[in-house]
Every structure is written in structure tokens, then in C-alpha cells.
Amino acid sequence: MANPNNGLSLGIKKFNVGLMEPPQNVRIPTISGIFTEGEIVTADPGEWVGEDLEFTYQFNDGIESASPDYTLQVGDSLTGVYVTVRATNRVETVSAVSVNHTVEEAAP
């Protein structure tokens, strides 16, 4: 019987190429600390599913940062404080938002 490849081995290999999935939040971010103007609070990103995740944090001031720490500002007692956490990988950026915490005014 003749070899249909004329004696050549094509050497075809199958590669298991897994596609990276976008980040998925499975537990919302939280904030801990003393919720009084002037105090530093710290965000926990929550729980995420995904590979090669990098996190950024955005508190009430609207500034996105790699730091999970935030110093409560004068005026945060009017609005409370929450954090938006963004998880990024090569596929996508996904956001999750914590609950809003009441902030006390600093003592005079």
C-alpha cells in the first residue's frame, strides 16, 4: 500500500492553547480602618478569578492608584467612602465596587 504522503511525515502537533479569560469578581471589595476624617483606610480587592491580574483602586477622590490606602478627606463625612477596584489582565479590565461606609467628622 502506498504512503499517501509519499514517505514524508508531516509531524503535525496539536497544541493545547488555553485562552485567557477576563477577570471575574466573586467577592466584592471591602474597606477596613477607622472611618473618621484624617484617618487612613485600606481596601481589600475582594476575590477574583483570572490569570495575571493587576489591581488599581479608586476612592471618592477619583484618583486611580496602585495603592489600596486612602486618607479620608474633609467632606468624606458628607458622602461616605467607597472604593472601585479594577482588575486587569491581557484580555480585559473589570470593575467591582465596595459598599459605601459612613465617615465621621474629625474632632475639632
C-alpha positions as a printed NumPy array, in Angstrom:
array([[  0.   ,   0.   ,   0.   ],
       [  1.368,   3.392,  -0.965],
       [  2.017,   6.095,   1.597],
       [ -0.366,   8.974,   0.829],
       [  2.328,  11.442,   1.981],
       [  4.953,   9.989,  -0.397],
       [  7.014,   8.791,   2.557],
       [  7.046,  12.173,   4.298],
       [  5.969,  12.59 ,   7.883],
       [  4.08 ,  15.812,   8.275],
       [  4.791,  15.974,  12.001],
       [  1.572,  17.788,  12.836],
       [  1.386,  18.57 ,  16.512],
       [ -1.635,  19.655,  18.455],
       [ -1.07 ,  22.432,  20.93 ],
       [ -3.248,  22.89 ,  23.966],
       [ -3.644,  26.621,  23.715],
       [ -5.754,  27.835,  26.603],
       [ -7.402,  31.169,  26.056],
       [ -7.046,  33.604,  28.908],
       [-10.364,  34.577,  30.438],
       [-11.233,  38.107,  31.539],
       [-11.167,  38.814,  35.293],
       [-14.294,  37.883,  37.208],
       [-15.183,  39.255,  40.637],
       [-16.618,  36.648,  43.003],
       [-16.49 ,  38.652,  46.28 ],
       [-16.841,  42.446,  46.312],
       [-14.045,  44.679,  47.611],
       [-14.06 ,  45.801,  51.243],
       [-12.585,  48.722,  53.166],
       [-11.184,  48.499,  56.696],
       [ -9.922,  51.046,  59.184],
       [-11.241,  53.851,  61.342],
       [-13.847,  55.795,  59.366],
       [-13.043,  59.294,  60.635],
       [-11.792,  62.195,  58.508],
       [ -7.981,  62.266,  58.51 ],
       [ -7.607,  58.522,  59.165],
       [ -6.12 ,  56.07 ,  56.651],
       [ -8.359,  53.234,  55.454],
       [ -7.268,  50.25 ,  53.375],
       [ -9.099,  48.485,  50.558],
       [ -9.07 ,  44.749,  50.055],
       [ -9.676,  43.903,  46.375],
       [-12.12 ,  41.125,  47.186],
       [-11.867,  37.786,  45.464],
       [-11.261,  37.439,  41.752],
       [-10.944,  34.617,  39.251],
       [ -8.482,  35.07 ,  36.424],
       [ -4.822,  34.912,  35.493],
       [ -2.128,  37.58 ,  35.706],
       [ -4.377,  40.1  ,  37.452],
       [ -3.214,  43.592,  38.353],
       [ -5.351,  45.775,  40.617],
       [ -5.941,  49.505,  40.84 ],
       [ -8.022,  51.352,  43.417],
       [-10.169,  54.459,  43.039],
       [-11.682,  56.069,  46.125],
       [-14.007,  59.073,  46.352],
       [-11.282,  61.484,  45.221],
       [-11.479,  59.998,  41.726],
       [ -7.741,  59.309,  41.519],
       [ -6.828,  55.816,  40.369],
       [ -3.856,  54.345,  42.221],
       [ -1.949,  51.106,  42.7  ],
       [ -2.108,  51.725,  46.457],
       [ -5.023,  50.288,  48.433],
       [ -4.615,  53.017,  51.104],
       [ -6.656,  56.219,  51.274],
       [ -6.606,  59.11 ,  53.722],
       [-10.16 ,  60.175,  54.487],
       [-10.671,  63.798,  53.459],
       [-12.678,  66.636,  54.947],
       [-16.028,  66.278,  53.227],
       [-15.968,  62.468,  53.084],
       [-18.312,  62.659,  56.092],
       [-20.912,  64.126,  53.731],
       [-20.653,  61.412,  51.086],
       [-19.194,  58.391,  52.866],
       [-16.372,  56.379,  51.335],
       [-16.333,  53.539,  48.83 ],
       [-13.718,  52.077,  46.523],
       [-13.83 ,  50.911,  42.925],
       [-11.333,  48.131,  42.273],
       [-10.267,  47.418,  38.714],
       [ -8.734,  44.053,  37.849],
       [ -6.833,  43.971,  34.571],
       [ -5.225,  41.216,  32.54 ],
       [ -4.301,  40.936,  28.849],
       [ -7.949,  40.337,  27.94 ],
       [ -9.968,  42.993,  29.724],
       [-10.407,  45.361,  32.673],
       [-13.33 ,  44.649,  35.021],
       [-14.538,  46.812,  37.927],
       [-16.166,  45.98 ,  41.247],
       [-17.403,  48.473,  43.86 ],
       [-17.442,  48.145,  47.651],
       [-20.321,  49.207,  49.856],
       [-20.395,  52.855,  50.942],
       [-19.201,  53.422,  54.541],
       [-20.3  ,  56.313,  56.741],
       [-17.42 ,  58.612,  57.714],
       [-17.392,  60.64 ,  60.948],
       [-16.2  ,  64.242,  61.045],
       [-12.841,  64.781,  62.701],
       [-12.991,  66.227,  66.209],
       [-12.284,  69.97 ,  66.249]])
